[in-house]
């Protein structure tokens, strides 16, 4: 195996700028930043995240605040509403678990930087470069079966973000990459699938480990490209492609291969939600109209068919449940930050509707993986009426992207009750529309202290 050329990757980080990327890549980066920020803010609405932040408040002092980074990182993935700047596995990579998730690992660092006065343009530039590098580590490796991506590739993006913020040398940034990649979480996918909210701490720990790696590199600690290669081509990942890590750096932007999520739940659930919405289009109240719902039949691929729990143990468990996610979408017409807050998840109507879902594997749909994730939903009402729709893939992929208006609307829903209305609109204008300024510093001022350490 050829060694990982961390020096070349670091040189790209230091010699690139926002002006080097094509307009469409910058546009997607703006959307990804706004989307990831909205997911983080929505996560801060959950009682468990607030409790975590209060418990860690004493650990938030200094220029590398453990409590702050851990809380913001946990919040960033709490909703499961972020794509994270993730790559869809191709070819032989099954199960189809997206890799990388660099964005929620790097964003806590950037909010910390925003609190120190770094302006929106520089933060967007760092976000683009750090997550392009994090994304490439996801593209260039395959997760070992059963592992979850949080805390594996993401710390590298957090390290690059910190190194660029602190203006470290390229050599120190190369070392930071090596040190950040040397502490992978290696945690299992079964944990979140069964409702374990500890999954979200993996992101927070990854953000901190990445930032700490940059600080250690600045202090003269040395790394090991060879160890990084062994970890990513043997322990937590396999199939390391050093070509994918560096080929086309600065001309082929892999970050734009990512997707954005329309719904706050696991990506495997999304095709069923899209198909349900298509099936009930034109029915104003699909739950109560036409005598009320009688059944929702879902035929889908194997991995989605396994997410069959109708009774869940946590809001994360609900996000990995096709029946509960469908029930919430049917009731509310959306699935955003508020959908699985404790009082809303406990609604009797959610449980009653979830019990109506009949979830089945369709072998032909499983055979279409990983290029497609087909799902068919048939809705039956008590008056005898039926409607059915099939989708081949979930919305939000590069070939069927969310519009800027949809991204902005999702941000507004997720950020409600966290930011002031004026700041919400300023962020949409500053980040998505490119107005610039210091809107992220305004977010930091309203969040750091009142909402997290």
C-alpha positions as CSV (number, residue, x, y, z in Angstrom):
1,X,0.0,0.0,0.0
2,X,1.3,3.5,-0.9
3,X,1.5,5.7,2.1
4,X,-1.0,8.6,2.7
5,X,0.5,11.8,1.5
6,X,-0.6,14.1,4.3
7,X,1.9,16.8,3.2
8,X,0.1,17.1,-0.1
9,X,-3.3,17.2,1.5
10,X,-2.1,19.9,3.9
11,X,-0.6,21.9,1.1
12,X,-4.0,21.9,-0.6
13,X,-5.6,23.1,2.6
14,X,-3.2,26.1,2.9
15,X,-3.0,27.0,-0.8
16,X,-6.8,26.9,-1.5
17,X,-9.3,29.6,-1.2
18,X,-13.1,30.2,-1.7
19,X,-12.3,31.8,-5.0
20,X,-10.7,28.6,-6.3
21,X,-13.9,26.6,-6.2
22,X,-16.5,26.7,-9.0
23,X,-19.7,28.7,-8.2
24,X,-21.8,25.6,-8.0
25,X,-19.5,24.1,-5.4
26,X,-19.5,27.3,-3.3
27,X,-23.3,27.3,-3.6
28,X,-23.5,23.7,-2.3
29,X,-21.1,24.5,0.5
30,X,-23.3,27.4,1.6
31,X,-26.3,25.1,1.6
32,X,-24.4,22.4,3.5
33,X,-23.2,25.0,6.1
34,X,-26.7,26.4,6.7
35,X,-28.2,22.9,6.8
36,X,-25.6,21.5,9.3
37,X,-26.0,24.6,11.4
38,X,-29.8,24.2,11.4
39,X,-29.5,20.6,12.5
40,X,-27.1,21.7,15.4
41,X,-29.5,24.4,16.5
42,X,-32.4,22.0,16.4
43,X,-30.5,19.5,18.5
44,X,-30.0,22.2,21.2
45,X,-33.8,22.1,21.7
46,X,-33.7,18.6,23.2
47,X,-33.6,18.3,27.0
48,X,-30.8,15.7,27.0
49,X,-28.5,18.0,25.1
50,X,-29.2,20.9,27.5
51,X,-28.6,18.6,30.5
52,X,-25.3,17.5,28.9
53,X,-24.3,21.2,28.4
54,X,-25.0,22.1,32.0
55,X,-23.0,19.1,33.2
56,X,-20.0,20.1,31.1
57,X,-20.1,23.8,31.8
58,X,-17.1,23.6,34.1
59,X,-15.1,22.0,31.2
60,X,-15.7,24.9,28.8
61,X,-12.9,27.2,29.9
62,X,-9.8,27.9,27.9
63,X,-9.1,28.1,24.1
64,X,-9.8,24.4,23.6
65,X,-13.1,24.0,25.5
66,X,-14.0,20.3,25.9
67,X,-17.5,21.0,27.2
68,X,-18.4,23.4,24.4
69,X,-17.1,21.2,21.6
70,X,-18.7,18.1,23.0
71,X,-22.1,19.7,23.5
72,X,-22.1,21.4,20.1
73,X,-21.0,18.2,18.4
74,X,-23.7,16.1,20.1
75,X,-26.3,18.7,19.2
76,X,-25.2,18.7,15.5
77,X,-26.2,15.0,15.0
78,X,-29.0,14.7,17.6
79,X,-31.8,15.2,15.0
80,X,-30.1,12.9,12.4
81,X,-31.2,15.8,10.1
82,X,-27.7,16.5,8.7
83,X,-26.1,14.8,5.8
84,X,-22.8,15.7,7.3
85,X,-21.2,16.1,3.9
86,X,-21.4,12.4,3.4
87,X,-20.6,10.0,0.6
88,X,-23.0,7.3,-0.7
89,X,-21.0,4.1,-0.9
90,X,-20.9,2.7,-4.5
91,X,-19.9,-0.6,-6.1
92,X,-19.5,-3.4,-3.6
93,X,-19.9,-1.3,-0.4
94,X,-22.8,-2.8,1.5
95,X,-24.6,-2.1,3.7
96,X,-25.1,1.3,2.2
97,X,-23.8,3.3,5.2
98,X,-22.8,6.8,4.2
99,X,-19.1,7.5,5.1
100,X,-17.3,10.6,6.4
101,X,-19.8,12.9,8.1
102,X,-17.2,15.7,8.4
103,X,-19.5,18.7,8.6
104,X,-20.9,18.1,12.1
105,X,-17.4,17.4,13.4
106,X,-16.0,20.6,12.0
107,X,-18.9,23.0,12.7
108,X,-18.4,23.1,16.5
109,X,-14.8,24.3,15.9
110,X,-16.1,27.0,13.5
111,X,-18.8,28.3,15.9
112,X,-16.0,28.5,18.6
113,X,-14.0,30.5,16.0
114,X,-17.0,32.7,15.3
115,X,-17.3,33.6,18.9
116,X,-13.7,34.9,18.6
117,X,-14.6,37.2,15.8
118,X,-13.8,35.2,12.6
119,X,-16.1,36.5,9.8
120,X,-18.5,34.5,7.7
121,X,-16.4,34.4,4.5
122,X,-13.4,33.0,6.3
123,X,-15.5,30.5,8.2
124,X,-17.2,29.4,4.9
125,X,-13.8,29.0,3.3
126,X,-12.5,26.9,6.2
127,X,-15.7,24.8,6.1
128,X,-15.2,24.1,2.4
129,X,-11.6,23.1,2.7
130,X,-11.8,21.1,5.9
131,X,-14.9,19.1,4.8
132,X,-13.5,18.5,1.3
133,X,-10.6,16.8,3.0
134,X,-12.8,14.9,5.4
135,X,-15.1,13.8,2.5
136,X,-12.1,12.5,0.6
137,X,-11.1,10.2,3.5
138,X,-14.7,8.9,3.4
139,X,-14.6,8.4,-0.4
140,X,-11.2,6.7,-0.2
141,X,-12.1,4.1,2.4
142,X,-14.8,1.6,3.2
143,X,-16.1,1.3,6.8
144,X,-15.8,-2.1,8.3
145,X,-19.2,-3.8,8.4
146,X,-21.1,-2.9,11.5
147,X,-19.2,0.3,12.3
148,X,-20.7,3.8,12.4
149,X,-18.9,6.7,10.7
150,X,-19.1,9.2,13.5
151,X,-15.7,9.9,15.0
152,X,-13.7,8.2,12.3
153,X,-13.2,10.5,9.4
154,X,-14.8,13.6,11.0
155,X,-11.9,14.4,13.4
156,X,-9.6,14.9,10.5
157,X,-12.0,17.7,9.2
158,X,-12.1,19.2,12.7
159,X,-8.3,19.1,12.8
160,X,-7.9,20.9,9.5
161,X,-10.5,23.5,10.5
162,X,-8.6,24.2,13.7
163,X,-5.2,24.3,11.9
164,X,-6.5,26.8,9.3
165,X,-8.2,29.0,12.0
166,X,-4.9,29.1,14.1
167,X,-2.9,29.6,10.9
168,X,-0.6,26.6,11.6
169,X,2.2,25.8,9.1
170,X,1.4,23.2,6.4
171,X,3.8,20.8,8.1
172,X,1.9,21.1,11.4
173,X,-1.4,20.7,9.6
174,X,-0.1,17.4,8.0
175,X,0.7,16.2,11.5
176,X,-2.7,17.3,12.8
177,X,-4.3,15.1,10.2
178,X,-2.2,12.2,11.2
179,X,-3.0,12.7,14.9
180,X,-6.7,13.2,14.4
181,X,-7.0,10.1,12.3
182,X,-5.2,8.1,14.9
183,X,-8.1,8.2,17.4
184,X,-11.1,6.7,15.6
185,X,-14.2,5.9,17.7
186,X,-14.7,2.5,16.1
187,X,-18.3,2.4,17.5
188,X,-21.1,0.2,16.1
189,X,-24.1,1.0,13.9
190,X,-26.3,-1.2,16.1
191,X,-26.2,1.3,18.9
192,X,-28.2,4.1,17.2
193,X,-30.3,1.6,15.3
194,X,-31.5,0.5,18.7
195,X,-32.0,4.0,20.1
196,X,-28.6,4.6,21.8
197,X,-28.3,8.4,22.0
198,X,-24.6,8.0,23.0
199,X,-24.1,7.9,19.2
200,X,-24.3,11.7,19.3
201,X,-21.4,11.9,21.8
202,X,-19.2,10.3,19.2
203,X,-19.5,13.4,17.1
204,X,-18.7,15.7,20.0
205,X,-15.7,13.6,20.9
206,X,-14.6,13.6,17.3
207,X,-14.8,17.4,17.2
208,X,-12.7,17.7,20.3
209,X,-10.2,15.1,19.3
210,X,-9.7,16.8,15.9
211,X,-9.2,20.2,17.6
212,X,-6.9,18.8,20.2
213,X,-4.9,17.1,17.4
214,X,-4.2,20.5,15.8
215,X,-3.1,21.9,19.2
216,X,-0.8,19.0,19.8
217,X,0.7,19.4,16.4
218,X,1.3,23.1,17.1
219,X,3.1,22.0,20.3
220,X,5.5,19.8,18.4
221,X,3.9,16.4,18.9
222,X,4.7,14.1,15.9
223,X,2.3,11.9,13.9
224,X,2.6,8.8,11.8
225,X,1.3,8.5,8.2
226,X,2.0,4.8,8.5
227,X,-0.2,4.4,11.6
228,X,-3.0,6.4,9.9
229,X,-2.8,4.1,6.9
230,X,-3.0,0.9,9.0
231,X,-6.1,2.2,10.8
232,X,-7.8,3.2,7.6
233,X,-6.9,0.1,5.7
234,X,-7.2,-2.6,8.3
235,X,-8.7,-1.7,11.7
236,X,-11.7,0.6,11.2
237,X,-11.8,0.8,7.4
238,X,-10.6,-1.2,4.4
239,X,-10.0,-0.6,0.7
240,X,-7.9,2.5,1.3
241,X,-7.4,4.3,-2.0
242,X,-4.6,6.9,-1.7
243,X,-5.6,8.0,-5.3
244,X,-9.0,9.1,-4.1
245,X,-7.4,11.0,-1.2
246,X,-5.4,13.3,-3.5
247,X,-6.4,13.0,-7.2
248,X,-7.8,16.2,-8.5
249,X,-7.4,18.2,-5.3
250,X,-8.6,21.7,-6.1
251,X,-10.2,20.7,-9.4
252,X,-12.5,17.8,-8.5
253,X,-14.5,18.8,-5.4
254,X,-15.8,15.6,-3.8
255,X,-17.8,17.6,-1.3
256,X,-20.4,18.3,-4.0
257,X,-21.1,14.6,-4.3
258,X,-22.8,14.8,-0.9
259,X,-26.5,15.1,-0.3
260,X,-28.9,17.1,2.0
261,X,-31.6,15.5,4.0
262,X,-35.2,16.7,3.8
263,X,-36.2,14.9,7.0
264,X,-34.8,14.6,10.5
265,X,-34.3,10.8,10.5
266,X,-32.0,8.0,9.2
267,X,-31.4,8.2,5.5
268,X,-32.6,4.6,4.9
269,X,-36.1,5.9,6.0
270,X,-36.3,8.7,3.5
271,X,-37.5,6.8,0.4
272,X,-40.5,5.6,2.4
273,X,-41.3,9.2,3.4
274,X,-40.9,10.5,-0.1
275,X,-43.2,7.7,-1.5
276,X,-45.8,8.4,1.2
277,X,-45.9,12.1,0.4
278,X,-46.3,11.3,-3.3
279,X,-49.1,8.8,-2.6
280,X,-51.1,11.2,-0.5
281,X,-50.5,14.3,-2.7
282,X,-53.9,16.0,-3.1
283,X,-55.3,14.6,0.1
284,X,-55.4,17.6,2.5
285,X,-55.4,15.5,5.7
286,X,-54.4,11.9,4.9
287,X,-54.8,10.9,8.6
288,X,-58.5,11.9,8.9
289,X,-59.9,12.4,5.4
290,X,-61.6,9.5,3.6
291,X,-62.8,8.0,6.8
292,X,-59.2,7.8,8.3
293,X,-56.1,5.8,7.6
294,X,-56.6,2.0,7.6
295,X,-53.1,0.9,6.6
296,X,-49.7,2.0,5.2
297,X,-47.9,-0.8,3.3
298,X,-44.2,-0.2,2.7
299,X,-42.2,-2.4,0.3
300,X,-38.5,-1.5,0.5
301,X,-35.0,-2.7,0.4
302,X,-33.6,-5.0,3.2
303,X,-31.8,-2.4,5.3
304,X,-34.8,-0.1,5.5
305,X,-37.1,-3.1,6.1
306,X,-35.1,-3.9,9.2
307,X,-36.1,-0.5,10.8
308,X,-39.5,-1.9,11.8
309,X,-39.9,-0.9,15.5
310,X,-43.4,0.6,16.2
311,X,-42.5,1.1,19.9
312,X,-39.3,3.1,20.5
313,X,-37.1,3.7,23.4
314,X,-35.7,7.2,22.5
315,X,-36.1,9.9,19.9
316,X,-33.0,8.4,18.1
317,X,-34.8,5.1,18.0
318,X,-37.7,6.8,16.4
319,X,-35.4,8.3,13.8
320,X,-34.4,4.7,12.9
321,X,-38.0,3.6,12.7
322,X,-39.9,3.6,9.5
323,X,-43.3,3.2,11.2
324,X,-42.8,6.0,13.8
325,X,-41.2,8.4,11.2
326,X,-44.1,7.8,8.8
327,X,-46.6,8.3,11.6
328,X,-45.1,11.6,12.5
329,X,-44.9,12.8,8.9
330,X,-48.5,11.8,8.4
331,X,-49.6,13.8,11.4
332,X,-47.5,16.9,11.1
333,X,-46.9,17.1,7.4
334,X,-43.1,17.4,8.1
335,X,-40.4,15.8,10.1
336,X,-38.1,18.5,11.5
337,X,-36.6,19.4,14.9
338,X,-39.8,19.5,16.9
339,X,-41.2,16.2,15.6
340,X,-39.6,14.0,18.2
341,X,-39.4,16.3,21.2
342,X,-40.5,14.2,24.3
343,X,-44.1,15.5,24.4
344,X,-44.6,15.1,20.7
345,X,-43.0,11.6,20.5
346,X,-45.3,10.5,23.3
347,X,-48.5,11.4,21.5
348,X,-51.0,8.5,21.4
349,X,-51.7,9.3,17.8
350,X,-48.1,8.5,16.8
351,X,-48.3,5.1,18.3
352,X,-51.7,4.3,16.8
353,X,-50.5,5.3,13.3
354,X,-47.2,3.5,13.6
355,X,-49.1,0.3,14.3
356,X,-50.8,0.6,10.9
357,X,-47.6,0.4,9.0
358,X,-46.8,-3.0,7.4
359,X,-43.1,-3.0,6.5
360,X,-41.8,-5.6,4.0
361,X,-38.6,-6.3,2.1
362,X,-38.9,-6.4,-1.7
363,X,-36.0,-8.5,-3.0
364,X,-35.9,-6.7,-6.3
365,X,-35.5,-3.4,-4.4
366,X,-32.6,-4.9,-2.3
367,X,-31.0,-6.1,-5.5
368,X,-30.9,-2.5,-6.8
369,X,-28.5,-1.4,-4.0
370,X,-26.3,0.6,-3.7
371,X,-27.0,2.6,-6.8
372,X,-30.7,2.9,-6.0
373,X,-32.9,2.6,-2.8
374,X,-36.3,1.9,-4.2
375,X,-39.4,1.9,-2.1
376,X,-43.1,1.6,-2.8
377,X,-45.8,2.9,-0.4
378,X,-49.5,1.9,-0.6
379,X,-51.9,3.9,1.5
380,X,-55.4,2.4,2.3
381,X,-58.2,4.5,3.8
382,X,-61.3,3.2,5.7
383,X,-63.6,4.4,2.9
384,X,-62.0,1.8,0.6
385,X,-59.8,4.2,-1.3
386,X,-56.1,3.5,-2.0
387,X,-53.2,5.3,-3.4
388,X,-49.7,4.1,-4.2
389,X,-46.3,5.6,-5.2
390,X,-42.8,4.3,-5.9
391,X,-39.5,6.2,-5.7
392,X,-36.2,4.9,-6.8
393,X,-34.1,7.1,-4.5
394,X,-34.6,9.6,-1.8
395,X,-34.6,13.3,-2.6
396,X,-31.6,15.4,-1.7
397,X,-29.0,13.5,-3.7
398,X,-26.9,15.5,-6.2
399,X,-29.1,14.4,-9.1
400,X,-32.3,15.5,-7.3
401,X,-31.2,18.2,-4.9
402,X,-33.2,20.3,-2.5
403,X,-33.8,23.8,-3.7
404,X,-32.3,26.8,-1.9
405,X,-35.8,27.7,-0.7
406,X,-36.2,24.2,0.8
407,X,-32.9,24.4,2.5
408,X,-33.8,27.8,4.0
409,X,-37.3,26.6,5.1
410,X,-35.7,23.6,6.8
411,X,-33.2,25.9,8.6
412,X,-36.0,28.1,9.8
413,X,-38.0,25.2,11.2
414,X,-35.0,23.7,13.0
415,X,-33.7,27.0,14.4
416,X,-37.0,28.2,15.7
417,X,-37.0,28.8,19.5
418,X,-33.2,28.8,19.5
419,X,-32.3,32.0,17.7
420,X,-34.1,35.3,17.5
421,X,-36.2,35.7,14.3
422,X,-33.9,38.5,13.2
423,X,-30.8,36.3,13.5
424,X,-32.5,33.5,11.7
425,X,-33.2,35.7,8.7
426,X,-29.7,37.3,8.9
427,X,-28.1,33.8,8.8
428,X,-30.2,32.7,5.8
429,X,-29.2,35.9,4.0
430,X,-25.5,35.9,5.1
431,X,-24.8,32.2,4.6
432,X,-27.1,30.9,1.9
433,X,-27.4,34.1,-0.2
434,X,-23.8,35.1,0.3
435,X,-24.3,38.5,1.9
436,X,-21.4,37.7,4.4
437,X,-20.7,39.7,7.5
438,X,-20.7,38.3,11.0
439,X,-24.0,36.4,11.2
440,X,-22.3,33.3,12.5
441,X,-20.8,35.4,15.3
442,X,-24.4,36.4,16.1
443,X,-25.4,32.8,16.3
444,X,-22.4,32.0,18.6
445,X,-23.5,34.9,20.9
446,X,-27.0,33.6,21.2
447,X,-26.0,30.0,21.7
448,X,-22.7,29.9,23.6
449,X,-23.6,30.7,27.2
450,X,-27.4,30.5,27.1
451,X,-27.6,27.1,25.3
452,X,-24.2,25.4,25.8
453,X,-21.0,26.0,27.7
